[in-house]
Amino acid sequence: MRESLKAEFAQATAELKAHMATWEYALAMASGCHGGRDHPVHWETQACTERLTVRCRELRARLAEHEL
């Protein structure tokens, strides 16, 4: 179980890092004087970032439970 969690966490982390290396992420997370990051075109990118971040956080917590 622990090894499969480690593998899943490694995959989720890799997906998050790859996502954060895209131009879409850079544009969606950038700030500007006109609030460009809040434009509807960036909502899906921001939602994807949130999903991947939550997934990594949950897997990290589950791994920590198995290390006790």
C-alpha positions as CSV (number, residue, x, y, z in Angstrom):
1,M,0.0,0.0,0.0
2,R,2.7,2.4,1.0
3,E,4.7,1.8,-2.2
4,S,1.6,2.4,-4.4
5,L,0.9,5.7,-2.5
6,K,4.5,6.8,-3.1
7,A,4.2,6.0,-6.8
8,E,0.8,7.9,-7.0
9,F,2.3,10.8,-5.1
10,A,5.3,11.0,-7.4
11,Q,3.0,10.9,-10.5
12,A,0.7,13.6,-9.0
13,T,3.7,15.8,-8.2
14,A,5.1,15.4,-11.7
15,E,1.7,16.3,-13.2
16,L,1.6,19.4,-11.0
17,K,5.1,20.5,-11.9
18,A,4.4,20.0,-15.6
19,H,1.2,22.0,-15.3
20,M,3.0,24.8,-13.5
21,A,5.6,24.9,-16.3
22,T,3.0,25.9,-19.0
23,W,2.4,29.3,-20.4
24,E,-1.3,28.8,-19.6
25,Y,-0.4,28.6,-15.9
26,A,1.9,31.6,-16.1
27,L,-0.7,33.7,-17.7
28,A,-3.5,32.5,-15.3
29,M,-1.5,33.2,-12.2
30,A,0.1,36.5,-13.3
31,S,-1.1,39.6,-11.7
32,G,-1.7,42.8,-13.5
33,C,-3.1,46.3,-13.0
34,H,-6.2,45.3,-14.9
35,G,-6.8,42.1,-13.0
36,G,-6.1,39.8,-16.0
37,R,-5.7,36.7,-13.9
38,D,-9.5,37.0,-13.0
39,H,-10.5,36.8,-16.7
40,P,-12.9,33.8,-17.4
41,V,-10.4,32.4,-19.9
42,H,-8.1,31.5,-17.0
43,W,-10.7,29.9,-14.7
44,E,-10.2,26.3,-16.0
45,T,-6.4,26.6,-15.6
46,Q,-6.8,27.9,-12.1
47,A,-9.3,25.1,-11.3
48,C,-6.9,22.5,-12.7
49,T,-4.1,23.9,-10.5
50,E,-6.3,23.7,-7.5
51,R,-7.3,20.1,-8.2
52,L,-3.7,19.0,-8.7
53,T,-2.6,20.8,-5.5
54,V,-5.4,19.2,-3.4
55,R,-4.5,15.8,-4.9
56,C,-0.9,16.2,-3.9
57,R,-1.8,17.5,-0.4
58,E,-4.1,14.5,0.2
59,L,-1.6,12.0,-1.0
60,R,1.1,13.6,1.1
61,A,-1.2,13.3,4.2
62,R,-2.0,9.7,3.4
63,L,1.7,8.9,3.1
64,A,2.3,10.6,6.5
65,E,-0.3,8.4,8.1
66,H,1.5,5.3,6.9
67,E,4.8,6.4,8.2
68,L,3.6,6.6,11.8
